[in-house]
Amino acid sequence: MSQEVAAEAVGVSPTTWARWERGEQGVRARHRARMALVFQVDSTEVERWIEGWAFGETSSWPLVDCGGVSLAATVKSAEHLWRFEMDPSRRHLLATLPFMPAALGEWLTSWNYGLSVAPATAHDSGPRVGHADVGRITEARKAFSQMDQQFGAGLVRPVIIKYLNSIVAPLLHGRYDTRVGAALMTAAAGMTELAGWTAFDLGRHGQAQLHFGQALKLAKAGDDSLTGAWVLTTLTQQAIYLREPTWALWLARAAVDTARRGQAPPRVLALTLVKEAGAMAVQAGAAERHDEHGARQVERLLLEAERLHAQGPADRDPAWLPSYGEPGFTAAVGSCWRMIGEHRRAAACAEKAMREYGERFPRAMRFTQVNAAEAQLGMGELEQALDTARAVIPSAKSLTSIRLVERVREFSGGLEPYGKSMLVREFRDHLNSELAA
């Protein structure tokens, strides 16, 4: 229900309903009784709605307003979102939110054209914050990121949210100078991006989007173009995954422009170009329609990205970049080749990435195996493709990653042209029985 519809049902004005939601006005007994009648619930349930929340303010979707122009507004919106995550009822609400493409336009406008807030402010109260405190957040993010790769998002996400709420939020309210404050905003943005990434891995796309928007706002507060470009590439990946080709391309190009304006090191710029190539492949539908113009554009972007990546590490490489790594870059390039129908190049990239991944990044390894299987299928090597994909099933079963399960099922759906084959029927039976178990 919209606020207007709910207000009409209960018999009050939309303004009054909005005040109730924000905790600015009490709800009289006759209105509470009317709610129980209208929504067909017990009166105790209505009391829980009104009195049970620990928060004095509620916002409609999206919770994160990236148009804020003050550090205080940025900190407040971050704390608001993280506290919602700690409440079971509100966390359930966040988990069911849909992905909202319309919010992306405001975020891109705010990022590109909004006024930059002061990178830091010295507070009169709160803990004193130094570079050591910021360093601990960065190291914690690295540890959580590795756990996410090792076990899937379902295991590590509650720990990330608790860390944001109990450790990062008090530091944002602390006392720090400009340099420490800017670094703190960057570190908080990185941890918030990871919170969004783990929600994305669990298939909670609206919830993930909220955290990505908040991370973008924190990067803006820290005046950190590199972290902003990183968040934009993550949003691009989500848009590609959700088949939002127009938004994916706009987000990717915003990431590239941000990286160029910030004089990003070669490997950062290479990452943004690979995401643009992926978005371009989806936008053009090159693999399905044999769009030669789109394929040439993808190839041009990939060649430029490979040239930049080959320049190696730089002094200005951000803390989050090493987690991407050489095999991650190779796998991303291979995924782009696969989307435009260059299956042999895709298979070569996937095989190289799998050799380099080892067992340090098991989830990324499994995604690359599925990409390899699809490339093999594109080359007509059905039996090899099925063997490659079959090796992913145990991890799809054990890792708490909805995204990986969906990816394997997507591969299975692509086997329809071979649906009468005994090999395919056996593979599908095995997949369904394992995932059901």
PyMOL commands that set and color helices and strands:
alter all, ss='L'
color gray80, all
select helices_A, chain A and resi 3-10+14-22+29-39+43-51+71-86+88-95+101-113+131-151+153-172+178-201+205-221+225-241+245-261+266-284+286-289+292-309+321-323+325-339+343-357+362-378+382-390+393-398+402-413+416-418+422-436
alter helices_A, ss='H'
color red, helices_A
deselect
rebuild
show_as cartoon
